[in-house]
Amino acid sequence: MKIYRVGIIGCGRIGSLLEEDPLRGKPCTHAGGFNTLPNARIVAGCDIDLPRLKRFGKQWNVGNLYSDYREMLHEEGLDIVCIATWTHLHSPMVLYSVKAGVKGIFCEKPIATNMKNAREMVRNCERKKIPLVINHERRWDSYYRKAADIIRSGKIGEIRTIIGNALSWKPEKLPVNRYGGGALFHDGTHLTDLLLLFGGPVDWVSGHENRPHGRKFIEETAYAMLGFKNGTCGFIEGGGARKYFNFELDIQGSEGRLL
Ligand SMILES: NC(=O)c1ccc[n+]([C@@H]2O[C@H](COP(=O)([O-])OP(=O)(O)OC[C@H]3O[C@@H](n4cnc5c(N)ncnc54)[C@H](O)[C@@H]3O)[C@@H](O)[C@H]2O)c1
């Protein structure tokens, strides 16, 4: 059996640290996930935060630790690079990994802070035939798979409307060029991915956003209405200045409803 050599860039929460949270089902991080695969071995890790990097090395028994991802990519001959850093770094890291000749890239969501960078990432990976996976893991969750099976079986009839929200409190005044957007852009990318899973291809979109700090800063709330090609209608809300977190989907069919 071929053992794939894996390197992880970003040893933070989703890269490694959340694995220490007793309340989460395991594995719940990239290191934890790769560590359970019989055909993958984490051979290297990279972070600019040295205490985190050391902690990662100790937890996963990885000796080859780097503070410069370029150096890691040149030294390690990786099959797979996993990118679990801040969103504005996904694009330069993916593009550099393509140049360094990795065979597969597993990158955190959101793919990038803007469409231009996202398209460039996809184009470069396609040109070199390198699979680029963006981590919208919820569509593989057994509950959502079950919902997809119920919809496919016709039990709730024809899907008329899908309502989704990713609610949270007001964001800080954060610049768009670094953070990309607010809640709909961050946790909300899981929401849009699930709407595509349940609703299929989208025909048209219209939206509205509320930016109390102006256009250069991320929005407090974003709303969108989506028309799917099959006639289903979608409504989503991200943010919403609520003092609670909520992530919810309401899938309404002609004969039943999934909440
Ligand atoms: N799929 C999910 O459910 C999920 C959950 C949480 C976070 N995320 C995404 O994962 C990404 C990381 O989020 P997080 O919460 O783990 O953040 P985090 O801050 O906990 O971790 C990011 C790590 O990247 C490191 N880093 C920054 N610049 C670097 C560089 N140049 N080289 C190497 N390491 C560098 C930081 O030091 C930090 O340790 C974000 O894009 C976020 O949206 C996804």
The ligand as an SDF file (V2000), in Angstrom:
LIG
                    3D

 44 48  0  0  0  0  0  0  0  0999 V2000
  -13.9970   23.6090    7.9840 N   0  0  0  0  0  0  0  0  0  0  0  0
  -14.2890   24.0740    9.1760 C   0  0  0  0  0  0  0  0  0  0  0  0
  -15.2800   23.6700    9.7960 O   0  0  0  0  0  0  0  0  0  0  0  0
  -13.3960   25.1250    9.8040 C   0  0  0  0  0  0  0  0  0  0  0  0
  -13.3810   25.3110   11.1960 C   0  0  0  0  0  0  0  0  0  0  0  0
  -12.5060   26.2710   11.7280 C   0  0  0  0  0  0  0  0  0  0  0  0
  -11.7040   27.0330   10.8680 C   0  0  0  0  0  0  0  0  0  0  0  0
  -11.7660   26.8570    9.5120 N   0  0  0  0  0  0  0  0  0  0  0  0
  -10.9220   27.6530    8.5800 C   0  0  0  0  0  0  0  0  0  0  0  0
   -9.5580   27.2600    8.8120 O   0  0  0  0  0  0  0  0  0  0  0  0
   -8.6880   28.3690    8.6730 C   0  0  0  0  0  0  0  0  0  0  0  0
   -7.8820   28.5060    9.9790 C   0  0  0  0  0  0  0  0  0  0  0  0
   -8.7600   28.7800   11.0530 O   0  0  0  0  0  0  0  0  0  0  0  0
   -8.3570   28.4590   12.5760 P   0  0  0  0  0  0  0  0  0  0  0  0
   -9.5740   28.7440   13.3600 O   0  0  0  0  0  0  0  0  0  0  0  0
   -7.7050   27.1290   12.6890 O   0  0  0  0  0  0  0  0  0  0  0  0
   -7.2690   29.6260   12.8210 O   0  0  0  0  0  0  0  0  0  0  0  0
   -6.0490   29.6050   13.8530 P   0  0  0  0  0  0  0  0  0  0  0  0
   -5.6200   31.0290   14.0010 O   0  0  0  0  0  0  0  0  0  0  0  0
   -6.3880   28.8300   15.0930 O   0  0  0  0  0  0  0  0  0  0  0  0
   -4.9360   28.7740   13.0720 O   0  0  0  0  0  0  0  0  0  0  0  0
   -4.2620   29.2760   11.9500 C   0  0  0  0  0  0  0  0  0  0  0  0
   -2.7860   28.9830   12.1440 C   0  0  0  0  0  0  0  0  0  0  0  0
   -2.0710   29.3950   10.9570 O   0  0  0  0  0  0  0  0  0  0  0  0
   -0.8190   29.8820   11.3940 C   0  0  0  0  0  0  0  0  0  0  0  0
   -0.1860   30.6980   10.3490 N   0  0  0  0  0  0  0  0  0  0  0  0
   -0.4520   31.9860   10.0230 C   0  0  0  0  0  0  0  0  0  0  0  0
    0.3710   32.3960    9.0350 N   0  0  0  0  0  0  0  0  0  0  0  0
    1.1700   31.3450    8.7240 C   0  0  0  0  0  0  0  0  0  0  0  0
    2.2250   31.1500    7.7980 C   0  0  0  0  0  0  0  0  0  0  0  0
    2.6380   32.1210    6.9640 N   0  0  0  0  0  0  0  0  0  0  0  0
    2.8430   29.9490    7.7660 N   0  0  0  0  0  0  0  0  0  0  0  0
    2.4390   28.9450    8.6020 C   0  0  0  0  0  0  0  0  0  0  0  0
    1.4500   29.0670    9.5230 N   0  0  0  0  0  0  0  0  0  0  0  0
    0.8230   30.2610    9.5770 C   0  0  0  0  0  0  0  0  0  0  0  0
   -1.1400   30.6760   12.6570 C   0  0  0  0  0  0  0  0  0  0  0  0
    0.0080   30.9210   13.4560 O   0  0  0  0  0  0  0  0  0  0  0  0
   -2.1580   29.7370   13.3300 C   0  0  0  0  0  0  0  0  0  0  0  0
   -1.5450   28.8280   14.2370 O   0  0  0  0  0  0  0  0  0  0  0  0
   -9.5870   29.5730    8.3370 C   0  0  0  0  0  0  0  0  0  0  0  0
   -9.5930   29.7560    6.9360 O   0  0  0  0  0  0  0  0  0  0  0  0
  -10.9670   29.1420    8.8280 C   0  0  0  0  0  0  0  0  0  0  0  0
  -12.0340   29.7220    8.0730 O   0  0  0  0  0  0  0  0  0  0  0  0
  -12.5880   25.9120    8.9820 C   0  0  0  0  0  0  0  0  0  0  0  0
  1  2  1  0
  2  3  2  0
  2  4  1  0
  4  5  1  0
  4 44  2  0
  5  6  2  0
  6  7  1  0
  7  8  2  0
  8  9  1  0
  8 44  1  0
  9 10  1  0
  9 42  1  0
 10 11  1  0
 11 12  1  0
 11 40  1  0
 12 13  1  0
 13 14  1  0
 14 15  2  0
 14 16  1  0
 14 17  1  0
 17 18  1  0
 18 19  2  0
 18 20  1  0
 18 21  1  0
 21 22  1  0
 22 23  1  0
 23 24  1  0
 23 38  1  0
 24 25  1  0
 25 26  1  0
 25 36  1  0
 26 27  1  0
 26 35  1  0
 27 28  2  0
 28 29  1  0
 29 30  1  0
 29 35  2  0
 30 31  1  0
 30 32  2  0
 32 33  1  0
 33 34  2  0
 34 35  1  0
 36 37  1  0
 36 38  1  0
 38 39  1  0
 40 41  1  0
 40 42  1  0
 42 43  1  0
M  CHG  2   8   1  16  -1
M  END
$$$$
